Amino acid sequence: MKQGEDRRVRRTRRALRSALVDLVLERGFRPLTVEEIIDRADVARATFYAHYQDKEDLLVGIVRDLTNDRERLLPAVEQARTEGFTGLPVLYIFQHAEREKPLYRIVLRGEGDGRALREFTAILCERAESIFRLRAEHLGATPRVPLDVLARAWTGELVGVLTWWLENDTGYSAEEVTAHLRDLAAHGRAWASGVAPGGASEARDAGDVGG
C-alpha cells in the first residue's frame, strides 16, 4: 500500500470510529444503521464495506485499533515483562483508557452483540498469559496455578475494575488505582482485606502483569 493510500485508510478508520462513538453515546448502539454512521463520518458506503462487514465488525475493529494504539504508545511494556513488579503495564492501560474514555466505555459496556468486549477480553488474556509465561521462564519459576487460569482471573479482575473506574467518579487517579491493584497482586486478597499478614515475596517470585 502506498503511503498516501495508507494515510487515507487511517483517516477513514478514524472518521468511522469517531462517528460510531458519537452516535452510540447519543442514541445507543442497537438502533444505529450503517447509513447513519457513514453519513456522520462523510464516508461512502462502498468505502465502509471495503473495511467492515457491518456495524458490529466496525466496533470489533475499534478494539483492535485501540490495542494497536496502546502498544505503539507503551514501549516499556516489553521491558516490563521480565523486570518483576513494576506496575507499568496496568498503569499504561488505565492511562490509555483515560485518554480514550468514550471508546473504552462503549466497549466495556458490551455494546452490540458483546463481540467487541469478548475481543477486548481475549486480547488482554492472551497478552497476560504470554507475559506470565515469559516472566516465569526468565525467573526459572514453576507456576503454582495453571497460567491459562491465572491469566483469565487477572483479566477478569482488571476488566471489572477498569469498567467501574471509567463509569464512576471513584476519586482514584490512574496511578492510585494501579498501586492498589499492584498491592493486591503482590500480597493477596487476605492481606488486602486486613485479615492476614502479607506474603509478597512468593508473589514477586511468581511474577504478575499487574505488578
Secondary structure by P-SEA (a helix, b strand, c coil): ccaaaaaaaaaaaaaaaaaaaaaaaacccccccaaaaaaaacccaaaaaaccccaaaaaaaaaaaaaaaaaaacccccccccccccaaaaaaaaaaaaaaaaaaaaaaaccccaaaaaaaaaaaaaaaaaaaaaaaaaacccccccaaaaaaaaaaaaaaaaaaaaaccccccaaaaaaaaaaaaaccccccccccccaaaaaaaaccccc
